[in-house]
Amino acid sequence: MAIDSVSRFLDGVGARRLADGEWGLTIPDQHPLDIGIRMVDGLLRIQAFAAPAADAPADADLLHWNRSSLLTRFARTRSGDVWVQADLLIEGLSEGAIDQVLGLVVEAAHSARAVAYAPAQPGVNDATRWLPGPG
């Protein structure tokens, strides 16, 4: 997929072009979600800030979530902030795939924020409370 096609799609969902091959997309929310999108080295790289270090889930929780999530991964900066990341191969990339992965990044970031900002509940395992329940 050419950069022009990616740009047209991202323009259509409200992204801002920041530089050649780079876009920013903000999802309005109580804590607005800023998503960075960049074409580099044959990949479409997507990342979103999920939670600051002071509120971030434990490393063990992030590891558990990484084993349970699809196409996305959680990462922690050296300062402890949590980010959600995804990479897609540009070759053969479709608008549907971009849309799907953007949705997964938003969902993962919202889930991490729900855990980070939710009051603790006795008897609830922090590592799994963001995952859908049975049924």
C-alpha positions as CSV (number, residue, x, y, z in Angstrom):
1,M,0.0,0.0,0.0
2,A,1.5,3.3,-1.1
3,I,2.0,6.2,1.3
4,D,-0.7,8.2,-0.6
5,S,-3.3,5.4,0.1
6,V,-2.4,5.3,3.8
7,S,-2.6,9.1,3.9
8,R,-6.0,9.2,2.3
9,F,-7.4,6.6,4.7
10,L,-5.9,8.3,7.8
11,D,-7.2,11.7,6.5
12,G,-10.6,10.1,6.3
13,V,-10.6,9.1,10.0
14,G,-9.4,12.5,11.2
15,A,-5.7,12.0,11.5
16,R,-3.3,15.0,11.2
17,R,-0.3,14.7,8.9
18,L,2.8,15.6,11.0
19,A,5.5,14.9,8.4
20,D,6.1,12.8,5.3
21,G,4.9,9.3,6.4
22,E,3.9,10.4,9.9
23,W,0.4,11.1,11.3
24,G,-1.2,11.8,14.6
25,L,-4.7,10.8,15.6
26,T,-6.5,11.9,18.8
27,I,-9.4,10.0,20.2
28,P,-11.5,12.2,22.5
29,D,-12.1,10.7,25.9
30,Q,-11.9,11.7,29.6
31,H,-8.1,11.2,29.0
32,P,-7.7,11.9,25.2
33,L,-5.9,9.1,23.5
34,D,-3.1,10.3,21.2
35,I,-2.0,7.8,18.6
36,G,1.2,8.1,16.6
37,I,1.3,6.4,13.2
38,R,4.5,6.2,11.0
39,M,5.6,4.4,7.9
40,V,9.2,3.3,8.2
41,D,11.4,0.3,7.1
42,G,8.5,-1.4,5.3
43,L,6.2,-1.2,8.4
44,L,3.2,0.9,9.5
45,R,4.1,1.5,13.1
46,I,1.3,2.5,15.5
47,Q,1.7,3.6,19.1
48,A,-0.4,5.1,21.8
49,F,0.3,6.4,25.3
50,A,-1.8,4.3,27.7
51,A,-0.9,5.2,31.3
52,P,1.7,7.3,33.2
53,A,4.2,5.5,35.4
54,A,2.4,6.6,38.6
55,D,-0.8,4.8,37.7
56,A,0.6,2.1,35.5
57,P,-0.1,-1.6,36.0
58,A,2.6,-3.9,37.3
59,D,5.2,-5.4,34.9
60,A,3.8,-8.9,35.5
61,D,0.3,-7.7,34.5
62,L,1.7,-6.2,31.2
63,L,3.5,-9.5,30.4
64,H,0.3,-11.4,31.0
65,W,-1.7,-9.0,28.8
66,N,0.9,-9.3,26.0
67,R,0.3,-13.1,26.0
68,S,-3.4,-12.5,25.7
69,S,-3.7,-9.7,23.2
70,L,-3.8,-9.9,19.4
71,L,-1.6,-7.9,17.1
72,T,-0.8,-5.3,19.8
73,R,1.6,-5.3,22.6
74,F,2.2,-3.3,25.8
75,A,5.5,-1.6,26.4
76,R,7.0,0.3,29.3
77,T,9.4,3.2,28.9
78,R,12.4,3.5,31.2
79,S,10.5,6.1,33.3
80,G,7.6,3.5,33.7
81,D,5.0,4.9,31.3
82,V,2.9,2.3,29.5
83,W,2.4,2.4,25.7
84,V,0.4,0.2,23.3
85,Q,2.2,-0.6,20.0
86,A,1.5,-2.5,16.8
87,D,3.4,-3.0,13.6
88,L,1.9,-4.0,10.2
89,L,3.8,-4.9,7.0
90,I,3.1,-2.3,4.4
91,E,3.3,-4.9,1.6
92,G,-0.3,-6.1,1.0
93,L,-1.7,-3.7,3.6
94,S,-5.4,-2.9,3.3
95,E,-7.5,-0.1,4.8
96,G,-9.5,-2.8,6.6
97,A,-6.3,-4.0,8.3
98,I,-5.3,-0.5,9.3
99,D,-8.8,0.1,10.7
100,Q,-8.8,-3.2,12.6
101,V,-5.4,-2.6,14.2
102,L,-6.2,1.0,15.1
103,G,-9.3,-0.3,16.9
104,L,-7.3,-2.9,18.7
105,V,-4.7,-0.3,19.8
106,V,-7.6,2.0,21.1
107,E,-9.2,-1.0,22.9
108,A,-6.0,-2.1,24.5
109,A,-5.1,1.5,25.7
110,H,-8.6,2.0,27.1
111,S,-8.4,-1.4,28.9
112,A,-5.0,-0.5,30.5
113,R,-6.4,2.9,31.5
114,A,-9.5,1.3,33.1
115,V,-7.2,-0.8,35.3
116,A,-4.8,2.1,36.0
117,Y,-7.5,4.5,37.1
118,A,-10.1,2.1,38.6
119,P,-10.3,1.8,42.4
120,A,-9.0,-1.5,43.8
121,Q,-11.6,-4.1,44.4
122,P,-10.9,-6.8,47.0
123,G,-10.6,-10.3,45.5
124,V,-10.2,-9.1,41.9
125,N,-7.0,-10.0,40.1
126,D,-5.6,-6.9,38.4
127,A,-3.9,-9.0,35.7
128,T,-7.1,-10.3,34.3
129,R,-9.8,-7.8,35.2
130,W,-9.5,-6.1,31.8
131,L,-10.2,-9.3,29.9
132,P,-13.7,-10.1,28.9
133,G,-15.5,-12.3,31.4
134,P,-17.0,-15.7,30.6
135,G,-20.1,-15.8,28.4
